[in-house]
Amino acid sequence: MRATSPSPAEVVIAILSSDGDGTPSAELIATVQAAVNDEDVRPLGDRVLVRSAEIIEYAIDATLYLYPGPESEPIINAAIASLKTFLADADKKIGRDVVRSAISAALHVQGVQRVVINSPASDLQIDNTQVARNTGYNVENGGTDE
């Protein structure tokens, strides 16, 4: 849940469900709306709106160039595991931008010389009423770069 004030005396609360893709049910929105508009809770004179956070979907496509070595599969697997850990922490947080340098850092494990992020093509600016949701990833082995 994230609250913003787009104009004086107006509060917008964007909520996200922990179920499914994050879209809250009408019941959840109504429950939150009732709770925040209770006369003992709501600031006098403010209009409080509750709505679903807008879900911005994105996919990751990256190519990893490795240092020369006997096996590439363990390096690629370690990079994918690191990316999964990053996504578990980064996804489903309202207002958190998707930054290419963070994706690159997650993929840049020991044995990786260089990471090329093909998608997303640029950083995704996520505002306080939106949430980014990764729909998948593709990590390719670009071979050695030396």
Secondary structure, DSSP 8 states (H G I E B T S, - for coil): -EEEEEETTEEEEEE--SSTTS---HHHHHHHHHHHTSTTTS-TT-EEEEEE-EEEEEEEEEEEEE-S-S-SHHHHHHHHHHHHHHHHHHTT-TT--B-HHHHHHHH--TTEEEEEEEESSS-B---TTEEEEEEEEEEEEEEE--
